[in-house]
Structures are given as C-alpha cells and as structure tokens.
Amino acid sequence: MSFMRTMIEEKGLLYEVVEFEHEGFEHTIPVEVVVEFIEKSPESIRSKVNKTLSVIDFNNGNVLDFIEYLAKGMVQIWLNTKNLTILSFSIIM
C-alpha cells in the first residue's frame, strides 16, 4: 500500500469525491481515482506528491484541496492527450 493511499485512508477521504469546473465543464472525480493515477505515475512524481502531502499534514492543511489540485491536473493531461489524438487523426486523414 502506498504512502498516499495510507494517509488518505487514515483521514477517511478515500471514498470522497472532488467536484470542480474546468474549461466550462463540471467534473466529479473520486479521490480513489486520483490516488490510483498517482500510484501509476513515475517515482519522481510520487515522491513529490508524498512530500507535499507530508508538509500539508504537518501544517494541519486541507489534504482534499491538494487532491482537487491533482484531479485538475489529471483532467488537463486527459484533455491534452485527447487533443493530440484528434490532431494525429486529422493529420492522417
């Protein structure tokens, strides 16, 4: 079990959802999906996320705000990948 997953579970946040608007669309993403995304990321990303979570926790900050920030990044990555796929398809046509 990852450090991030353990911390999120201990705080009772694993089965929460984050909701936000991005580029005119409403998004609802389960915290567990964000955790899985980070767990599958490169070690350099996981290390930075774990360090940030530790600092937030030490300072009694809001971990869910950071999870929402990560979720917004996930959406942006998906949009960039989607746009690249559409662009590649257009070039092939």
C-alpha positions as CSV (number, residue, x, y, z in Angstrom):
1,M,0.0,0.0,0.0
2,S,1.4,3.4,-1.0
3,F,2.1,6.2,1.5
4,M,-0.5,8.4,-0.2
5,R,-3.2,5.7,0.0
6,T,-2.4,5.0,3.6
7,M,-2.6,8.7,4.5
8,I,-5.9,9.3,2.6
9,E,-7.5,6.2,4.2
10,E,-6.4,7.3,7.7
11,K,-8.0,10.7,7.1
12,G,-11.2,9.0,5.9
13,L,-11.0,10.6,2.4
14,L,-10.5,7.7,0.1
15,Y,-14.2,7.4,-0.8
16,E,-14.9,11.1,-1.1
17,V,-15.2,12.9,-4.4
18,V,-13.8,16.2,-5.6
19,E,-16.0,18.4,-7.8
20,F,-14.8,21.3,-9.8
21,E,-15.3,23.3,-13.0
22,H,-12.6,23.2,-15.7
23,E,-12.9,24.9,-19.1
24,G,-16.7,25.2,-18.7
25,F,-17.3,21.6,-17.7
26,E,-18.2,20.2,-14.3
27,H,-16.0,17.3,-13.2
28,T,-16.7,14.8,-10.4
29,I,-13.7,12.6,-9.7
30,P,-13.5,10.1,-6.8
31,V,-10.4,10.6,-4.6
32,E,-9.5,6.9,-5.1
33,V,-9.1,7.5,-8.9
34,V,-6.7,10.3,-8.1
35,V,-4.8,8.1,-5.8
36,E,-4.6,5.3,-8.4
37,F,-3.4,7.8,-11.0
38,I,-0.6,9.0,-8.7
39,E,0.3,5.4,-7.8
40,K,0.8,4.6,-11.5
41,S,2.9,7.8,-12.1
42,P,6.7,7.8,-12.2
43,E,8.6,7.6,-8.9
44,S,9.7,11.3,-9.3
45,I,6.0,12.4,-9.3
46,R,5.0,10.0,-6.4
47,S,7.9,11.3,-4.3
48,K,6.9,15.0,-4.8
49,V,3.2,14.2,-4.1
50,N,4.2,12.3,-0.9
51,K,6.5,15.1,0.3
52,T,3.7,17.7,-0.4
53,L,1.2,15.6,1.5
54,S,3.5,15.3,4.4
55,V,4.0,19.1,4.6
56,I,0.3,19.7,4.3
57,D,-0.4,17.2,7.0
58,F,2.3,18.6,9.3
59,N,0.8,22.1,8.9
60,N,-2.7,20.8,9.5
61,G,-3.6,21.9,6.0
62,N,-6.5,20.6,3.9
63,V,-5.4,17.5,2.1
64,L,-8.6,17.5,0.0
65,D,-7.6,20.8,-1.6
66,F,-4.4,19.2,-2.8
67,I,-6.3,16.2,-4.1
68,E,-8.5,18.5,-6.1
69,Y,-5.4,20.2,-7.5
70,L,-4.1,16.8,-8.6
71,A,-7.5,16.0,-10.1
72,K,-7.5,19.2,-12.1
73,G,-4.0,18.2,-13.4
74,M,-5.4,14.8,-14.4
75,V,-8.2,16.4,-16.4
76,Q,-5.7,18.7,-18.1
77,I,-3.5,15.8,-19.1
78,W,-6.5,13.9,-20.4
79,L,-7.5,17.0,-22.5
80,N,-4.0,17.4,-23.9
81,T,-3.8,13.7,-24.8
82,K,-7.3,13.9,-26.4
83,N,-6.3,16.9,-28.4
84,L,-3.1,15.2,-29.6
85,T,-5.1,12.2,-30.6
86,I,-7.5,14.3,-32.6
87,L,-4.6,16.2,-34.2
88,S,-2.9,13.0,-35.1
89,F,-6.1,11.6,-36.6
90,S,-6.6,14.9,-38.6
91,I,-3.0,14.7,-40.0
92,I,-3.5,11.1,-41.1
93,M,-6.8,11.9,-42.9
